[in-house]
């Protein structure tokens, strides 16, 4: 099973963001992950389209954009135009999920759905074959550096069984509390993509940390 790492720039040094993006360009990172927060769906505000536009100008990695916002349909085209290669919407915010997912795919980019810790994976049974990726939150969304929720391993395994049962090529991404210990267990449970923010950017050697996450 392929392993991917998507460092989250929520934990990057925004006084030296260009330097951190250059580091990621020269690393084994597969994606650059963006946690877009609106202060409504989640209790925090992060950044939006202008930051992604500027990063896209210098990034050599695909941009993985996670919309933690209400009414995401209004912003899909602007985020795609800003440079998103993957757009993730929350199951909890999409009234017409099938329509939203197919609209993203019609724009020529990959479509992903995120589930909060309390949302069961079974709710994706009727749409899993249409998805390029599912993002499982292993912390409650809104803040970086939270403690990993242990039930996530079970959810990853359940989601892997659902994907395999539908003969889908959908990837499983996990965000929150990822480190060497949790990352290894997540890969073993069936995850493909590890999102890591503070664990990467607060390490002494972020490039080496990224490489070690891929080699777990």
N, C-alpha and C positions, 0 to 999 in steps of 0.2 A: 504494500500500500504506500502511495506517495505521501511524503511529509512536506508541509509548507510552514513557513513562519511569516507572520504579518506584524511587524512592530507598530505599535500605536503611538502616533506623534502627540497624543494628549500628554505624554510624559516627556516630550522633547524639550530642549532649551529654546524657548521662543525668542530669546535675545540673540541666539546663534542658530536659528532654524536652518539656514542655508548650509551651515557646517554639518548639522545632523543629517540632513537629506543627502549630502555628499557622502557621508559615512555609510548610510543605507545603500546608496548607489554602488558602493564598493564592497558591500557585504553579501552574504548568502541569503539575505531576505528575499522573499518571493513577491510580497506586496507591501505597500505602505497603507496602514489602517487609519481611518479618520473617524473619530467618534463625534458626530454632530449632535449637539444637545440644545434644546430650545427653552429649558427652564419651565416647561409646561408638562410634557410627558414624563420628563425626568427632572429631579430637583437641582438642576445645575444648567449653566450656559457655557458652551465651549467656543466654537468658531463656526464659520460658514463658508459660503462660496468664495469670497476673495482669497482666503488662505489656501484653499484647494487649487484655485487658478494659479497662484504664485508657485506653489509646490510643483504643479504639473509642468511648469516651464523648465524646471531643473531636474525633475525626477526621471530616472531610467527604469523605475519599477511601476507596475500597474497600481492604480489607486483604488483601494478597497474602502468604499464610503458607507458607513453605518448611520442611517438616519434615525436617531432617537428623538423623533419629532411627531407632533400631531399633524394630520392632513398631509402626509408625505407626497401624495399625488401632485400637489401644486408645485413641488420643487424638483421633481424627477428630471425634467428637461434641463433646468438650469444647472443641476449638479452633473448631468451628463456632459453638458457643454463646457463645464469647468474642468473636465478631465477624468471623471469617474470611469473606471473600467468595470467595476462591480458596484451595484447599489443594493443595499440591504434595507428592507423595510420591516417594521415590527408587525407581527401577527395581531398584536393587541390594538394597533392603530388603523388597520385597513378594513374598511367595511366591505369592500369588494376585492378581496385579495387576488382572485384569479385574473380579474381585469388589470389590476396593478402590475402583477408579475408579467403578463403578456405585453403590456405597454412598455415595460422596461426592456424586454427582449426585442421588441420591434424597433427599438432605438439602436440595436446592434451591440448592446453590452450585456453583461451577465446579471442575472436576477437572483436575489437571495432573500430569505425570510429569517427574521430573528425571533426566538422565543425567550421570554422572561423566565426566571427560575420556577415560577409557579405554573407555567403553561405546559400541559402535556404534549408530547410529540405526536400522539395519535391524531391530533387535530390537523395534521398535515397530510394525512393518508390520501386525500383526494387530489392533492396538488403536488405531491413529492416528485412525480415524474416530470413535472414542468420546471423544476427548480435547478439552478446550477449549484446552489449552496444553501445550507441551513446554518445559521449562527445560533449557538446555544450560549446564553448568558450564564456564567458560573458564579456571578455575583449579581446583586441587584443593581441595575444600570443607574448611572448618574455620577459616580465618583471613581477615580482610580485608586489602586492600592488596597482594595478590600480583601477580606478573607475568602478563600475558595469554599464554595458550597459542595459538600461531599456527595450529595445526591446526583451531581452532574455526571459522574461515571456511569451510573445506571441509565440516565437519559441518553448519553452517547451510545451506549450499547443498544438501547431500544430503538434509537433513530437509525443506527447501522442496520439492524434487522429489518426495519421498515424500508429503507433504501434498497437493500439487497433483494427483499421480497418483491419489490416493484421493478426490479432490473433497471434501476435508475443509476446514473453516473454522478449524482449529486454529491458534493463534498460536504464534510462536517467541519465547521469552524467553531472554536470555543474561545470565549473572551472573559477574562477575570481571574486573578489569582494564579496565573500561569507561572510556574517555575520549573526547575529540572525534575522535581519529584512529581508534581501534578501533571506536568507535560508528558512524562513517560507513561503514566497511568492512562492519560487521555488517548495517546496513540494506541496503547494496548486495547483500549475499549472500542476503538474504531474511528477516532477523530483523524482528520487530515491536516487541518490548519490551526496553528496556535497563534492567538493574538497575545502579545506581551508588550506592556508599556513600561511601567516602572522597573520591572525585572531586567529589561534590556538597558534602558537609558540611565538607570542608577548604578549599573555595574561598572567595574573598573575598566573593562574592555568590552564595549557593546558588540563589536564585530565578532569577537570570540564567543560571546554569550549566544548570539544568533546562530552561529555555526554549531555550537554544542546542543542547542534546542533541536536543530534539524537531525542531529546524529543520535538522539535518544532512542 
